[in-house]
């Protein structure tokens, strides 16, 4: 049984309180109507706390740095956008609240599930790279050795990529995708674009698909979060991009095998040549 240490819990609490505090402060600065409802304040604070807690707790518990760094990057980016944008102006039209201007703080806080999914993928990639290539892996704690068993490999890939798919689907539904049935297509393509690089890395130690995922997919999701386009059709490009990642997987495998004799190293239970 894995023991949860006090410092890990304390680090999680600091992250949760910091995230909740910053979000509520930005809401207060922008005069967001959500602060007029105790229920909405509670929900906002709870989800913000949960995201910050999870990121810093995982980093403290496992010694992975990407969850904490990714969380602080997302929080800093949202804060910067909010502070450097015009203040939102609020008005009412009947029972509806009308806003003019950007509401980046709300965009960040209400899409916590996107950041959670991306941080999970980042942590999984860091674990695989550090464990598989021996980069400071002795410092890691409470994480499995490589190679993963087939059930663990499949579960990790499907679990992490499925969360990316679910988060992306929730995001485009929030943006008002039409028709709603298209959300199923979004789930499939978003899951695929995350599953390919994770499978390539965890199963064979291949790096290029994960690097290409990191170069484009988080950016597209951040655009959808903060710009909230009328038609998130660009998200459907994840489907063709997943095919590109499969091709890159095959190409890297062929090149590394022929040029460097790469046979999978620790990822398949043998030491690298």
C-alpha positions as CSV (number, residue, x, y, z in Angstrom):
1,X,0.0,0.0,0.0
2,X,1.4,3.4,-1.0
3,X,1.6,5.9,1.8
4,X,0.6,9.5,1.1
5,X,3.1,11.8,2.8
6,X,2.2,15.0,4.7
7,X,4.5,17.1,2.5
8,X,2.7,15.8,-0.6
9,X,-0.7,16.7,0.8
10,X,0.7,20.1,1.9
11,X,2.0,20.8,-1.6
12,X,-1.4,19.9,-3.1
13,X,-3.2,22.2,-0.6
14,X,-0.9,25.1,-1.5
15,X,-1.6,24.5,-5.2
16,X,-5.3,24.3,-4.7
17,X,-5.5,27.4,-2.5
18,X,-3.3,29.3,-4.9
19,X,-5.4,28.4,-7.9
20,X,-8.7,29.1,-6.1
21,X,-7.4,32.4,-4.7
22,X,-6.1,33.7,-8.1
23,X,-9.3,32.7,-9.9
24,X,-11.6,34.4,-7.3
25,X,-9.4,37.5,-7.3
26,X,-9.6,37.7,-11.0
27,X,-13.4,37.3,-10.9
28,X,-13.6,40.0,-8.2
29,X,-11.5,42.4,-10.3
30,X,-13.6,41.9,-13.4
31,X,-16.9,42.1,-11.5
32,X,-18.1,38.7,-12.6
33,X,-21.8,38.1,-11.7
34,X,-20.9,34.5,-10.6
35,X,-19.7,36.1,-7.3
36,X,-23.2,37.1,-6.5
37,X,-24.2,33.4,-6.0
38,X,-22.9,31.4,-3.0
39,X,-23.5,28.2,-5.0
40,X,-21.5,29.4,-8.0
41,X,-18.7,30.7,-5.7
42,X,-18.5,27.3,-4.1
43,X,-18.4,25.4,-7.4
44,X,-15.8,27.7,-8.8
45,X,-13.6,27.5,-5.7
46,X,-14.0,23.7,-5.5
47,X,-13.0,23.0,-9.2
48,X,-10.1,25.5,-9.0
49,X,-8.8,24.0,-5.8
50,X,-9.1,20.4,-7.2
51,X,-7.0,21.3,-10.3
52,X,-4.3,23.0,-8.3
53,X,-4.3,20.3,-5.6
54,X,-4.0,17.5,-8.2
55,X,-1.1,19.1,-10.1
56,X,1.1,19.8,-7.1
57,X,0.2,16.7,-5.2
58,X,1.2,14.5,-8.1
59,X,4.4,16.3,-8.6
60,X,5.3,16.1,-4.9
61,X,4.2,12.5,-4.6
62,X,6.0,11.2,-7.7
63,X,8.8,13.8,-8.3
64,X,7.5,14.4,-11.8
65,X,7.9,18.1,-12.6
66,X,5.6,18.5,-15.6
67,X,2.3,18.5,-13.7
68,X,3.4,21.4,-11.5
69,X,5.1,23.3,-14.3
70,X,2.2,22.8,-16.7
71,X,-0.3,24.0,-14.0
72,X,1.7,27.1,-13.2
73,X,2.1,27.9,-16.9
74,X,-1.6,27.6,-17.5
75,X,-2.5,29.7,-14.5
76,X,0.1,32.4,-15.4
77,X,-1.1,32.5,-19.0
78,X,-4.7,32.9,-18.0
79,X,-3.8,35.6,-15.5
80,X,-1.7,37.5,-18.0
81,X,-4.5,37.4,-20.6
82,X,-7.0,38.6,-18.0
83,X,-4.8,41.4,-16.7
84,X,-3.8,42.7,-20.1
85,X,-7.2,42.6,-21.7
86,X,-10.0,45.2,-21.5
87,X,-12.2,44.8,-18.5
88,X,-15.5,43.0,-19.3
89,X,-18.6,45.1,-19.2
90,X,-21.8,43.5,-17.8
91,X,-25.4,44.3,-18.5
92,X,-28.8,42.5,-18.3
93,X,-31.3,41.8,-21.0
94,X,-34.4,40.4,-19.3
95,X,-33.2,37.3,-17.5
96,X,-30.0,37.1,-19.5
97,X,-26.6,38.5,-18.5
98,X,-24.8,40.2,-21.4
99,X,-21.0,40.7,-21.4
100,X,-18.9,42.8,-23.7
101,X,-15.2,42.0,-23.8
102,X,-13.1,39.0,-23.0
103,X,-13.6,36.9,-19.9
104,X,-10.4,34.9,-19.9
105,X,-10.6,34.1,-16.1
106,X,-13.9,32.3,-16.7
107,X,-12.6,30.6,-19.7
108,X,-9.7,29.2,-17.7
109,X,-11.7,28.3,-14.6
110,X,-14.6,26.6,-16.4
111,X,-12.4,24.4,-18.5
112,X,-10.4,22.9,-15.7
113,X,-11.0,19.4,-17.3
114,X,-8.9,20.4,-20.3
115,X,-6.0,21.4,-18.2
116,X,-6.3,18.3,-16.1
117,X,-6.3,16.1,-19.2
118,X,-3.2,17.8,-20.7
119,X,-1.4,17.7,-17.4
120,X,-2.1,13.9,-17.2
121,X,-0.6,13.4,-20.6
122,X,2.4,15.6,-19.8
123,X,3.0,13.6,-16.6
124,X,2.7,10.3,-18.5
125,X,5.2,11.4,-21.2
126,X,7.7,12.6,-18.6
127,X,7.4,9.4,-16.7
128,X,8.0,7.3,-19.9
129,X,11.0,9.5,-21.0
130,X,12.7,9.6,-17.6
131,X,12.1,5.9,-16.8
132,X,12.8,4.6,-20.3
133,X,15.9,6.7,-21.0
134,X,17.2,6.8,-17.4
135,X,17.0,10.6,-17.1
136,X,16.9,11.2,-13.3
137,X,14.6,8.2,-12.9
138,X,16.1,7.2,-9.6
139,X,14.4,10.3,-8.1
140,X,11.0,9.1,-9.2
141,X,8.7,7.7,-6.5
142,X,5.6,5.6,-6.5
143,X,5.7,4.9,-10.2
144,X,6.0,1.5,-12.0
145,X,9.1,0.2,-13.7
146,X,9.3,-0.3,-17.5
147,X,8.3,-2.2,-19.5
148,X,4.6,-2.0,-18.5
149,X,2.6,-5.1,-18.7
150,X,0.2,-5.2,-21.7
151,X,-2.9,-4.5,-19.5
152,X,-1.1,-1.6,-17.8
153,X,0.1,-0.3,-21.1
154,X,-3.4,-0.4,-22.7
155,X,-5.0,1.0,-19.6
156,X,-2.6,3.9,-19.4
157,X,-2.9,4.8,-23.1
158,X,-6.7,4.5,-23.2
159,X,-7.2,6.2,-19.9
160,X,-5.1,9.2,-20.6
161,X,-6.2,9.6,-24.2
162,X,-9.8,9.0,-23.3
163,X,-9.6,11.9,-20.8
164,X,-8.3,14.1,-23.6
165,X,-11.1,13.0,-25.8
166,X,-13.7,13.6,-23.1
167,X,-12.3,17.0,-22.2
168,X,-12.2,18.1,-25.8
169,X,-15.7,16.9,-26.4
170,X,-17.0,18.9,-23.4
171,X,-15.1,21.9,-24.6
172,X,-16.7,21.9,-28.1
173,X,-20.1,21.2,-26.6
174,X,-19.6,24.3,-24.4
175,X,-18.7,26.2,-27.5
176,X,-21.9,25.2,-29.1
177,X,-20.9,22.7,-31.7
178,X,-23.6,21.9,-34.3
179,X,-24.9,19.3,-34.8
180,X,-24.5,17.8,-31.4
181,X,-23.8,14.4,-33.0
182,X,-20.5,15.8,-34.2
183,X,-19.4,15.7,-30.6
184,X,-18.9,11.9,-31.0
185,X,-16.5,12.5,-34.0
186,X,-14.6,15.0,-31.9
187,X,-14.3,12.4,-29.1
188,X,-12.9,9.8,-31.5
189,X,-10.4,12.1,-33.2
190,X,-9.2,13.8,-29.9
191,X,-8.7,10.4,-28.3
192,X,-6.8,9.1,-31.3
193,X,-4.5,12.1,-31.5
194,X,-3.5,11.5,-27.9
195,X,-3.4,7.7,-28.0
196,X,-0.9,7.5,-30.9
197,X,2.0,9.3,-29.3
198,X,1.4,7.7,-25.9
199,X,1.4,4.2,-27.4
200,X,4.5,4.9,-29.5
201,X,6.4,6.2,-26.5
202,X,5.3,3.7,-23.8
203,X,5.5,0.6,-26.1
204,X,8.6,1.4,-28.1
205,X,10.2,4.5,-26.7
206,X,9.6,6.6,-29.8
207,X,9.8,10.3,-29.2
208,X,8.8,12.2,-32.4
209,X,5.0,11.6,-32.1
210,X,4.9,12.9,-28.6
211,X,6.9,16.0,-29.6
212,X,4.6,16.7,-32.5
213,X,1.6,16.3,-30.2
214,X,3.0,18.8,-27.7
215,X,3.8,21.2,-30.5
216,X,0.2,21.5,-31.8
217,X,-2.6,19.9,-29.8
218,X,-2.3,21.9,-26.6
219,X,-2.2,25.1,-28.7
220,X,-5.4,24.2,-30.5
221,X,-7.1,23.4,-27.3
222,X,-5.9,26.7,-25.7
223,X,-7.3,28.6,-28.7
224,X,-10.6,26.9,-28.3
225,X,-10.6,27.7,-24.6
226,X,-9.8,31.4,-24.8
227,X,-11.1,32.4,-28.2
228,X,-14.2,30.1,-28.2
229,X,-14.6,30.1,-31.9
230,X,-18.2,29.9,-33.3
231,X,-17.4,26.7,-35.1
232,X,-14.7,24.5,-33.6
233,X,-14.3,22.6,-36.8
234,X,-10.5,23.0,-36.6
235,X,-10.6,20.4,-33.8
236,X,-11.6,17.9,-36.4
237,X,-8.1,18.3,-37.8
238,X,-7.0,16.1,-34.9
239,X,-8.2,13.2,-37.0
240,X,-5.8,13.7,-40.0
241,X,-3.1,14.7,-37.5
242,X,-3.4,11.4,-35.7
243,X,-2.7,9.7,-39.1
244,X,0.4,11.9,-39.5
245,X,1.5,10.8,-36.1
246,X,1.1,7.2,-37.0
247,X,3.3,7.8,-40.1
248,X,5.9,9.5,-38.0
249,X,5.8,6.6,-35.6
250,X,6.6,4.2,-38.4
251,X,9.3,6.5,-39.8
252,X,11.1,7.0,-36.5
253,X,10.9,3.3,-35.7
254,X,12.5,2.4,-39.1
255,X,15.2,5.1,-38.9
256,X,16.2,4.3,-35.4
257,X,16.3,0.6,-36.0
258,X,18.4,0.8,-39.1
259,X,20.7,3.6,-38.1
260,X,21.2,3.0,-34.4
261,X,20.0,-0.5,-33.9
262,X,17.3,0.6,-31.5
263,X,15.3,-2.4,-30.3
264,X,13.0,-0.7,-27.7
265,X,15.5,-0.6,-24.8
266,X,13.8,-0.6,-21.4
267,X,10.4,-0.1,-23.0
268,X,10.4,-3.7,-24.1
269,X,12.5,-5.2,-21.4
270,X,16.0,-4.9,-23.0
271,X,18.7,-2.4,-22.5
272,X,19.3,0.0,-25.4
273,X,22.1,-0.9,-27.8
